[in-house]
Amino acid sequence: MLKISVEEAARNLKGLLERVAKGEEVILVEQEKAVARIVPFQQKEQSLVSRKEFRDCLQVKGSPLSVTVINQRHQERY
């Protein structure tokens, strides 16, 4: 991951974009504070695959939320 000042990025934008296109991540810094991140573009399909992988790795404990809400509503009525 490359950290570079905003001014330097403006001078070398084409070179930075070439590096990002190859998969590198670039952090833009202004006054020693990170202000932006340039990352390679992901196709929608890649994003959806990663979301599915994320959901599949989740392990939910307890009752589903819908069951909990229905039970709470029932308890409030009676």
C-alpha positions as CSV (number, residue, x, y, z in Angstrom):
1,M,0.0,0.0,0.0
2,L,1.4,3.3,-1.1
3,K,0.9,6.5,0.8
4,I,1.3,9.7,-1.2
5,S,0.5,13.4,-0.8
6,V,-2.4,14.9,-2.7
7,E,0.0,17.2,-4.5
8,E,2.2,14.4,-5.6
9,A,-0.8,12.4,-6.7
10,A,-2.0,15.3,-8.8
11,R,1.4,15.5,-10.6
12,N,1.6,11.7,-11.2
13,L,-2.1,10.7,-11.6
14,K,-1.6,8.6,-14.7
15,G,1.2,6.6,-13.1
16,L,-0.8,6.1,-9.9
17,L,-3.8,4.9,-11.9
18,E,-1.6,2.4,-13.7
19,R,-0.4,1.0,-10.3
20,V,-4.0,0.8,-9.0
21,A,-5.1,-1.0,-12.2
22,K,-2.4,-3.6,-11.4
23,G,-4.0,-4.2,-8.0
24,E,-2.1,-1.8,-5.7
25,E,-3.9,0.3,-3.2
26,V,-3.0,4.0,-2.8
27,I,-3.7,6.2,0.2
28,L,-3.8,10.0,-0.4
29,V,-2.5,12.0,2.5
30,E,-2.9,15.8,3.2
31,Q,-1.1,17.3,6.2
32,E,-0.1,13.8,7.5
33,K,-3.8,12.8,7.5
34,A,-5.3,10.2,5.2
35,V,-8.0,11.8,3.1
36,A,-8.8,9.2,0.4
37,R,-8.1,5.7,-0.8
38,I,-7.8,4.7,-4.4
39,V,-8.5,1.0,-5.0
40,P,-8.8,-1.2,-8.0
41,F,-12.3,-1.2,-9.5
42,Q,-14.3,-4.4,-8.7
43,Q,-16.9,-5.7,-11.1
44,K,-20.4,-6.1,-9.5
45,E,-20.1,-9.9,-9.8
46,Q,-16.9,-9.9,-7.7
47,S,-18.7,-7.8,-5.1
48,L,-21.7,-10.1,-5.0
49,V,-19.5,-13.2,-4.6
50,S,-17.7,-11.6,-1.6
51,R,-21.0,-10.7,0.0
52,K,-22.2,-14.3,-0.4
53,E,-19.0,-15.6,1.1
54,F,-19.4,-13.1,4.0
55,R,-23.0,-14.2,4.7
56,D,-22.1,-17.8,4.5
57,C,-19.4,-17.4,7.1
58,L,-21.7,-15.7,9.6
59,Q,-22.9,-17.9,12.5
60,V,-26.1,-16.5,14.0
61,K,-26.9,-17.6,17.5
62,G,-30.3,-17.7,19.1
63,S,-33.7,-17.2,17.5
64,P,-34.2,-15.4,14.2
65,L,-34.9,-11.7,14.6
66,S,-38.4,-12.1,13.2
67,V,-39.3,-14.7,15.9
68,T,-37.9,-12.4,18.6
69,V,-39.9,-9.4,17.4
70,I,-43.2,-11.5,17.2
71,N,-42.6,-12.8,20.7
72,Q,-41.9,-9.3,22.1
73,R,-45.1,-7.9,20.4
74,H,-47.1,-10.8,21.9
75,Q,-45.7,-10.2,25.4
76,E,-46.5,-6.5,25.2
77,R,-50.2,-7.2,24.4
78,Y,-50.8,-9.6,27.2
